Amino acid sequence: MLRIHFSAVDLMRTRVGDRLDPMWELVLSIHQMVRPESYFASWSRRSRRRLHKTGLLRDAELLAALAPASGYFPDFLTPMSVPTNFGEGVETVLSTDKKRLCAEVGRLDAPRGSGSWLADVAAGRPTALHRLGVAMRRYHRTVVAPHRDQAAQISGRAVTRLAHRTLAQGVEAALGGLGPATRWRSPVLEVAYPVTRDLHLEGRGLSLVPTFFGINHPIALADPALRPVLVYPVPREAFWQPDDEADPPGTDALRELLGETRATVLRLLDAELTTTALASRTATSPSSVSRHTAVLRRAGLITTTRNGTSVLHVRTTMGDALVHRG
């Protein structure tokens, strides 16, 4: 049982995150690949085949050694600097200071065949950190990024529901609505957990971060001195494509033509969406979305209007034709 202790100040300082954190998604996807829940079983099988086919299974094995599916894994893998995209998150991980690397990696029980590499990571050796960065990027590109859009849409709906509940009923109602593994008994949030822990917020508040790949109960950072965060799994929705289903017609061509993020933005704009909503659904920053929508607008693929403080985007007829290929 994890017991999170709140004061009145902590309730005031609790925040509902509006998007998936790319580094938590990376780590928790590794857990789902190694020890999948039934919901992720087909994804795990397909992902393993894809990694094997592309010669990248060793990348997943190294990451699984550093972030084991049960027990402790290092907090530095999920930095709470809130990176706006996956690339920035990787750079933050690789810039972790050597003292912290040594302390956190040193707590792991090294599995067979990975001890030397983990020791090199713990020592902050450039070659090992470079290998870690390569493994993270290739693994993410191969088995996580292809599902990013759908995961962002599903989590976006869950976040919207939680935010509405917070506005209508208050933070305590939101804390009581994080799923069956949690129970709010003021002033303590109880979370079903594999170990017994007490986390005293002490006026720091709590950041609630949604996760798509998360296990069936919320999870907190191991170090209580770090900024408190609770990563909670969003409700499951129909998600996976059948094993033999190819990408929708035009998906690869659209991505090659526009780039992955712009193609994603264009596909999402079959109805009006704000810049903030697009940022949430694409797991990137509003400023990045603004740059991409500006390019799409200049190309005549979307139109943009302002409604009060909100900026709304929607596809044009030309954008529709490009997405649906006529």
Contacts in CASP RR format, 6 or more apart in sequence:
PFRMAT RR
TARGET T0000
AUTHOR 0000-0000-0000
METHOD contacts of the structure
MODEL  1
MLRIHFSAVDLMRTRVGDRLDPMWELVLSIHQMVRPESYFASWSRRSRRR
LHKTGLLRDAELLAALAPASGYFPDFLTPMSVPTNFGEGVETVLSTDKKR
LCAEVGRLDAPRGSGSWLADVAAGRPTALHRLGVAMRRYHRTVVAPHRDQ
AAQISGRAVTRLAHRTLAQGVEAALGGLGPATRWRSPVLEVAYPVTRDLH
LEGRGLSLVPTFFGINHPIALADPALRPVLVYPVPREAFWQPDDEADPPG
TDALRELLGETRATVLRLLDAELTTTALASRTATSPSSVSRHTAVLRRAG
LITTTRNGTSVLHVRTTMGDALVHRG
1 190 0 8 1.000
1 191 0 8 1.000
1 192 0 8 1.000
1 193 0 8 1.000
1 196 0 8 1.000
1 197 0 8 1.000
2 190 0 8 1.000
2 191 0 8 1.000
2 192 0 8 1.000
2 193 0 8 1.000
2 195 0 8 1.000
2 196 0 8 1.000
2 197 0 8 1.000
2 198 0 8 1.000
2 199 0 8 1.000
2 218 0 8 1.000
2 220 0 8 1.000
3 188 0 8 1.000
3 189 0 8 1.000
3 190 0 8 1.000
3 191 0 8 1.000
3 197 0 8 1.000
3 198 0 8 1.000
3 199 0 8 1.000
4 188 0 8 1.000
4 189 0 8 1.000
4 190 0 8 1.000
4 191 0 8 1.000
4 199 0 8 1.000
4 201 0 8 1.000
4 206 0 8 1.000
4 220 0 8 1.000
4 228 0 8 1.000
4 230 0 8 1.000
5 187 0 8 1.000
5 188 0 8 1.000
5 198 0 8 1.000
5 199 0 8 1.000
5 200 0 8 1.000
5 201 0 8 1.000
6 14 0 8 1.000
6 186 0 8 1.000
6 187 0 8 1.000
6 188 0 8 1.000
6 189 0 8 1.000
6 201 0 8 1.000
6 205 0 8 1.000
6 206 0 8 1.000
7 187 0 8 1.000
7 201 0 8 1.000
7 202 0 8 1.000
7 203 0 8 1.000
9 203 0 8 1.000
9 205 0 8 1.000
10 201 0 8 1.000
10 202 0 8 1.000
10 203 0 8 1.000
10 204 0 8 1.000
10 205 0 8 1.000
10 206 0 8 1.000
11 171 0 8 1.000
11 172 0 8 1.000
11 187 0 8 1.000
11 205 0 8 1.000
12 171 0 8 1.000
12 205 0 8 1.000
13 203 0 8 1.000
13 204 0 8 1.000
13 205 0 8 1.000
13 206 0 8 1.000
14 171 0 8 1.000
14 174 0 8 1.000
14 175 0 8 1.000
14 205 0 8 1.000
14 206 0 8 1.000
14 207 0 8 1.000
14 208 0 8 1.000
15 205 0 8 1.000
15 206 0 8 1.000
15 207 0 8 1.000
15 208 0 8 1.000
16 159 0 8 1.000
16 162 0 8 1.000
16 163 0 8 1.000
16 166 0 8 1.000
16 174 0 8 1.000
16 208 0 8 1.000
17 159 0 8 1.000
17 207 0 8 1.000
17 208 0 8 1.000
17 209 0 8 1.000
17 210 0 8 1.000
18 156 0 8 1.000
18 159 0 8 1.000
18 163 0 8 1.000
18 276 0 8 1.000
18 280 0 8 1.000
19 152 0 8 1.000
19 155 0 8 1.000
19 156 0 8 1.000
19 159 0 8 1.000
19 210 0 8 1.000
19 279 0 8 1.000
19 280 0 8 1.000
19 283 0 8 1.000
20 151 0 8 1.000
20 152 0 8 1.000
20 155 0 8 1.000
20 209 0 8 1.000
20 210 0 8 1.000
20 211 0 8 1.000
20 212 0 8 1.000
20 283 0 8 1.000
21 78 0 8 1.000
21 82 0 8 1.000
21 83 0 8 1.000
21 209 0 8 1.000
21 211 0 8 1.000
21 231 0 8 1.000
22 83 0 8 1.000
22 85 0 8 1.000
22 86 0 8 1.000
22 87 0 8 1.000
22 89 0 8 1.000
22 140 0 8 1.000
22 283 0 8 1.000
23 77 0 8 1.000
23 78 0 8 1.000
23 79 0 8 1.000
23 83 0 8 1.000
23 86 0 8 1.000
23 89 0 8 1.000
23 90 0 8 1.000
23 92 0 8 1.000
23 93 0 8 1.000
24 78 0 8 1.000
24 209 0 8 1.000
24 211 0 8 1.000
24 214 0 8 1.000
24 231 0 8 1.000
25 144 0 8 1.000
25 151 0 8 1.000
25 211 0 8 1.000
25 212 0 8 1.000
25 213 0 8 1.000
25 283 0 8 1.000
26 63 0 8 1.000
26 77 0 8 1.000
26 86 0 8 1.000
26 136 0 8 1.000
26 139 0 8 1.000
26 140 0 8 1.000
26 144 0 8 1.000
27 67 0 8 1.000
27 73 0 8 1.000
27 77 0 8 1.000
27 78 0 8 1.000
28 211 0 8 1.000
28 213 0 8 1.000
28 214 0 8 1.000
28 215 0 8 1.000
28 219 0 8 1.000
28 231 0 8 1.000
29 143 0 8 1.000
29 144 0 8 1.000
29 213 0 8 1.000
30 60 0 8 1.000
30 63 0 8 1.000
30 64 0 8 1.000
30 67 0 8 1.000
30 69 0 8 1.000
30 139 0 8 1.000
31 67 0 8 1.000
31 69 0 8 1.000
31 213 0 8 1.000
31 214 0 8 1.000
31 215 0 8 1.000
32 40 0 8 1.000
32 43 0 8 1.000
32 44 0 8 1.000
32 213 0 8 1.000
32 214 0 8 1.000
32 215 0 8 1.000
33 40 0 8 1.000
33 44 0 8 1.000
33 47 0 8 1.000
33 48 0 8 1.000
33 60 0 8 1.000
33 64 0 8 1.000
33 143 0 8 1.000
34 64 0 8 1.000
34 68 0 8 1.000
34 69 0 8 1.000
35 69 0 8 1.000
35 70 0 8 1.000
36 43 0 8 1.000
36 44 0 8 1.000
37 215 0 8 1.000
37 216 0 8 1.000
39 236 0 8 1.000
40 213 0 8 1.000
42 240 0 8 1.000
42 243 0 8 1.000
43 143 0 8 1.000
43 147 0 8 1.000
43 240 0 8 1.000
45 243 0 8 1.000
46 243 0 8 1.000
47 142 0 8 1.000
47 143 0 8 1.000
48 57 0 8 1.000
48 60 0 8 1.000
50 142 0 8 1.000
50 143 0 8 1.000
51 57 0 8 1.000
51 59 0 8 1.000
51 60 0 8 1.000
51 139 0 8 1.000
51 142 0 8 1.000
51 143 0 8 1.000
54 142 0 8 1.000
56 138 0 8 1.000
56 139 0 8 1.000
56 142 0 8 1.000
58 135 0 8 1.000
59 134 0 8 1.000
59 135 0 8 1.000
59 138 0 8 1.000
59 139 0 8 1.000
60 135 0 8 1.000
60 139 0 8 1.000
60 143 0 8 1.000
61 114 0 8 1.000
62 114 0 8 1.000
62 117 0 8 1.000
62 131 0 8 1.000
62 132 0 8 1.000
62 135 0 8 1.000
63 135 0 8 1.000
63 136 0 8 1.000
63 139 0 8 1.000
65 108 0 8 1.000
65 110 0 8 1.000
65 111 0 8 1.000
65 113 0 8 1.000
65 114 0 8 1.000
65 115 0 8 1.000
65 117 0 8 1.000
65 118 0 8 1.000
66 73 0 8 1.000
66 74 0 8 1.000
66 77 0 8 1.000
66 105 0 8 1.000
66 108 0 8 1.000
66 118 0 8 1.000
66 121 0 8 1.000
66 132 0 8 1.000
67 73 0 8 1.000
67 74 0 8 1.000
67 77 0 8 1.000
68 108 0 8 1.000
68 109 0 8 1.000
68 111 0 8 1.000
70 194 0 8 1.000
71 194 0 8 1.000
71 195 0 8 1.000
72 107 0 8 1.000
72 108 0 8 1.000
72 222 0 8 1.000
73 108 0 8 1.000
73 222 0 8 1.000
74 104 0 8 1.000
74 105 0 8 1.000
74 107 0 8 1.000
74 108 0 8 1.000
74 222 0 8 1.000
75 104 0 8 1.000
75 221 0 8 1.000
75 222 0 8 1.000
75 223 0 8 1.000
75 226 0 8 1.000
76 93 0 8 1.000
76 96 0 8 1.000
76 100 0 8 1.000
76 101 0 8 1.000
76 104 0 8 1.000
77 93 0 8 1.000
78 221 0 8 1.000
78 231 0 8 1.000
79 89 0 8 1.000
79 92 0 8 1.000
79 93 0 8 1.000
79 96 0 8 1.000
80 207 0 8 1.000
80 221 0 8 1.000
80 226 0 8 1.000
80 227 0 8 1.000
80 229 0 8 1.000
81 89 0 8 1.000
81 92 0 8 1.000
83 89 0 8 1.000
83 92 0 8 1.000
84 284 0 8 1.000
84 285 0 8 1.000
84 287 0 8 1.000
84 288 0 8 1.000
85 283 0 8 1.000
85 284 0 8 1.000
85 285 0 8 1.000
85 288 0 8 1.000
86 137 0 8 1.000
86 140 0 8 1.000
86 145 0 8 1.000
86 283 0 8 1.000
87 137 0 8 1.000
90 133 0 8 1.000
90 136 0 8 1.000
90 137 0 8 1.000
93 132 0 8 1.000
93 133 0 8 1.000
93 136 0 8 1.000
94 129 0 8 1.000
94 132 0 8 1.000
94 133 0 8 1.000
98 123 0 8 1.000
98 124 0 8 1.000
101 121 0 8 1.000
101 122 0 8 1.000
101 123 0 8 1.000
101 124 0 8 1.000
102 122 0 8 1.000
102 123 0 8 1.000
102 124 0 8 1.000
105 118 0 8 1.000
105 121 0 8 1.000
105 122 0 8 1.000
106 118 0 8 1.000
106 122 0 8 1.000
108 118 0 8 1.000
110 118 0 8 1.000
110 119 0 8 1.000
117 128 0 8 1.000
117 131 0 8 1.000
120 127 0 8 1.000
120 128 0 8 1.000
121 128 0 8 1.000
121 129 0 8 1.000
121 132 0 8 1.000
144 213 0 8 1.000
145 260 0 8 1.000
147 239 0 8 1.000
148 264 0 8 1.000
148 282 0 8 1.000
148 283 0 8 1.000
149 264 0 8 1.000
149 267 0 8 1.000
149 268 0 8 1.000
149 281 0 8 1.000
149 282 0 8 1.000
150 239 0 8 1.000
151 212 0 8 1.000
151 213 0 8 1.000
151 239 0 8 1.000
151 283 0 8 1.000
152 212 0 8 1.000
152 280 0 8 1.000
152 281 0 8 1.000
152 282 0 8 1.000
152 283 0 8 1.000
153 268 0 8 1.000
153 281 0 8 1.000
154 212 0 8 1.000
154 234 0 8 1.000
154 237 0 8 1.000
154 239 0 8 1.000
155 210 0 8 1.000
155 211 0 8 1.000
155 212 0 8 1.000
155 234 0 8 1.000
155 280 0 8 1.000
156 210 0 8 1.000
156 234 0 8 1.000
156 280 0 8 1.000
156 281 0 8 1.000
157 237 0 8 1.000
158 210 0 8 1.000
158 234 0 8 1.000
158 235 0 8 1.000
159 210 0 8 1.000
159 234 0 8 1.000
159 280 0 8 1.000
162 174 0 8 1.000
162 177 0 8 1.000
162 178 0 8 1.000
162 208 0 8 1.000
162 210 0 8 1.000
165 173 0 8 1.000
165 174 0 8 1.000
165 177 0 8 1.000
166 173 0 8 1.000
166 174 0 8 1.000
172 184 0 8 1.000
172 186 0 8 1.000
174 208 0 8 1.000
175 182 0 8 1.000
175 184 0 8 1.000
175 189 0 8 1.000
176 182 0 8 1.000
176 183 0 8 1.000
176 184 0 8 1.000
176 189 0 8 1.000
177 184 0 8 1.000
178 208 0 8 1.000
178 218 0 8 1.000
178 230 0 8 1.000
178 232 0 8 1.000
179 232 0 8 1.000
179 235 0 8 1.000
181 191 0 8 1.000
181 192 0 8 1.000
181 216 0 8 1.000
181 217 0 8 1.000
181 218 0 8 1.000
182 189 0 8 1.000
182 190 0 8 1.000
182 191 0 8 1.000
182 192 0 8 1.000
182 217 0 8 1.000
182 218 0 8 1.000
182 232 0 8 1.000
183 189 0 8 1.000
183 190 0 8 1.000
184 190 0 8 1.000
189 230 0 8 1.000
191 217 0 8 1.000
191 218 0 8 1.000
191 220 0 8 1.000
191 230 0 8 1.000
192 217 0 8 1.000
193 217 0 8 1.000
197 220 0 8 1.000
199 220 0 8 1.000
199 224 0 8 1.000
199 228 0 8 1.000
200 224 0 8 1.000
201 228 0 8 1.000
204 227 0 8 1.000
204 228 0 8 1.000
205 228 0 8 1.000
206 228 0 8 1.000
206 229 0 8 1.000
206 230 0 8 1.000
207 227 0 8 1.000
207 228 0 8 1.000
207 229 0 8 1.000
207 230 0 8 1.000
208 229 0 8 1.000
208 230 0 8 1.000
208 232 0 8 1.000
209 229 0 8 1.000
209 230 0 8 1.000
209 231 0 8 1.000
209 232 0 8 1.000
210 231 0 8 1.000
210 232 0 8 1.000
210 233 0 8 1.000
210 234 0 8 1.000
211 231 0 8 1.000
211 232 0 8 1.000
211 233 0 8 1.000
211 234 0 8 1.000
212 233 0 8 1.000
212 234 0 8 1.000
214 231 0 8 1.000
214 233 0 8 1.000
215 233 0 8 1.000
216 233 0 8 1.000
217 233 0 8 1.000
218 230 0 8 1.000
218 231 0 8 1.000
218 232 0 8 1.000
218 233 0 8 1.000
219 230 0 8 1.000
219 231 0 8 1.000
220 228 0 8 1.000
220 229 0 8 1.000
220 230 0 8 1.000
220 231 0 8 1.000
221 228 0 8 1.000
221 229 0 8 1.000
249 325 0 8 1.000
250 325 0 8 1.000
251 263 0 8 1.000
253 325 0 8 1.000
254 263 0 8 1.000
254 266 0 8 1.000
254 267 0 8 1.000
254 322 0 8 1.000
254 323 0 8 1.000
255 263 0 8 1.000
257 263 0 8 1.000
258 266 0 8 1.000
258 296 0 8 1.000
261 282 0 8 1.000
261 284 0 8 1.000
261 288 0 8 1.000
261 292 0 8 1.000
262 292 0 8 1.000
262 295 0 8 1.000
262 296 0 8 1.000
264 282 0 8 1.000
265 278 0 8 1.000
265 282 0 8 1.000
265 289 0 8 1.000
265 292 0 8 1.000
265 293 0 8 1.000
265 296 0 8 1.000
265 313 0 8 1.000
266 296 0 8 1.000
266 301 0 8 1.000
266 302 0 8 1.000
266 315 0 8 1.000
266 319 0 8 1.000
266 322 0 8 1.000
266 323 0 8 1.000
267 323 0 8 1.000
268 278 0 8 1.000
268 281 0 8 1.000
268 282 0 8 1.000
269 278 0 8 1.000
269 302 0 8 1.000
269 313 0 8 1.000
269 314 0 8 1.000
269 315 0 8 1.000
270 315 0 8 1.000
270 320 0 8 1.000
270 323 0 8 1.000
271 314 0 8 1.000
272 312 0 8 1.000
272 313 0 8 1.000
272 314 0 8 1.000
273 281 0 8 1.000
273 312 0 8 1.000
273 313 0 8 1.000
273 314 0 8 1.000
274 310 0 8 1.000
274 311 0 8 1.000
274 312 0 8 1.000
274 313 0 8 1.000
275 286 0 8 1.000
275 289 0 8 1.000
275 290 0 8 1.000
275 293 0 8 1.000
275 310 0 8 1.000
275 311 0 8 1.000
275 313 0 8 1.000
276 286 0 8 1.000
276 310 0 8 1.000
278 289 0 8 1.000
278 293 0 8 1.000
278 313 0 8 1.000
279 285 0 8 1.000
279 286 0 8 1.000
279 288 0 8 1.000
279 289 0 8 1.000
282 289 0 8 1.000
290 311 0 8 1.000
293 302 0 8 1.000
293 304 0 8 1.000
293 313 0 8 1.000
296 302 0 8 1.000
297 303 0 8 1.000
297 304 0 8 1.000
297 313 0 8 1.000
300 316 0 8 1.000
300 318 0 8 1.000
300 319 0 8 1.000
301 315 0 8 1.000
301 316 0 8 1.000
301 318 0 8 1.000
301 319 0 8 1.000
301 322 0 8 1.000
302 313 0 8 1.000
302 314 0 8 1.000
302 315 0 8 1.000
302 316 0 8 1.000
302 319 0 8 1.000
303 313 0 8 1.000
303 314 0 8 1.000
303 316 0 8 1.000
304 311 0 8 1.000
304 312 0 8 1.000
304 313 0 8 1.000
305 311 0 8 1.000
305 312 0 8 1.000
306 312 0 8 1.000
315 323 0 8 1.000
END
